[in-house]
């Protein structure tokens, strides 16, 4: 019995060491490679988009550079479809993901997140002449455009379920690869409204005449708000600690909000 207990304790210690080694190993692999691999979908301006020189730029890329500087490494950007990135990070294909990811309970089951680096609110993009839609409840019976994998899709999906504000109201949701694709269909009259994150919605409206954007709120005044975080695979507490230090410093210096403004111009 005593021998069995010793074997069991030894096995538990090995598992503990292996778990810690995995976490330390991830950070060490970044440092050994002298680069950090970032996954992103560059269709979410001002957070990530393709700039004039074909390079991917934006708020999230500046955060990535700050993390890399803290680690003393360079940045390698991997472009991927938004709804495939979580699986890539979970499977260890990249070191971190920065792509305007909202921190949600469902996602936290598969990956970990840094402390939030910015708060956003879901917004509605509408024709400038539309004065009939103000609240979530006003989307009843309308054709609503959302970008696949983004928070707008999740918010509207929840409201279509039993007990939701749009349950059995005839609302039709159409999924798009990006907010831009959804906006093109809005301008063509094929849908009534687009649901998208605040900063992206404002950026789109600034660049498209005939449109307006308003906060997505409920009749009781509640806003559809969310927080973005840096995504990492499970078990990388040492890497996450460093990322959190960078996020805290950037927010203390006001850099992230400054980048939102500069990349929106």
Secondary structure, DSSP 8 states (H G I E B T S, - for coil): -HHHHHHHHHHHHHHHHHHHHHHHHHHHHHHHHTEEEEEE-SEETTTEEE-TTS-EESHHHHHHHHHHHHHT-EEEEEE--HHHHHHHHHTTSSSEE-S--B--HHHHTTEEE-S-SEEEEEEEEEETT--S--BGGGGTT-EEEEETTSHHHHHHHHHHSTTSTTTTS--EEEEESSHHHHHHHHHTTS-SEEEEEHHHHHHHHHTSTTEEEEE-B-TTS-B-EEEE--EEETT-HHHHHHHHHHHHHHHHTTHHHHHHHHHH-
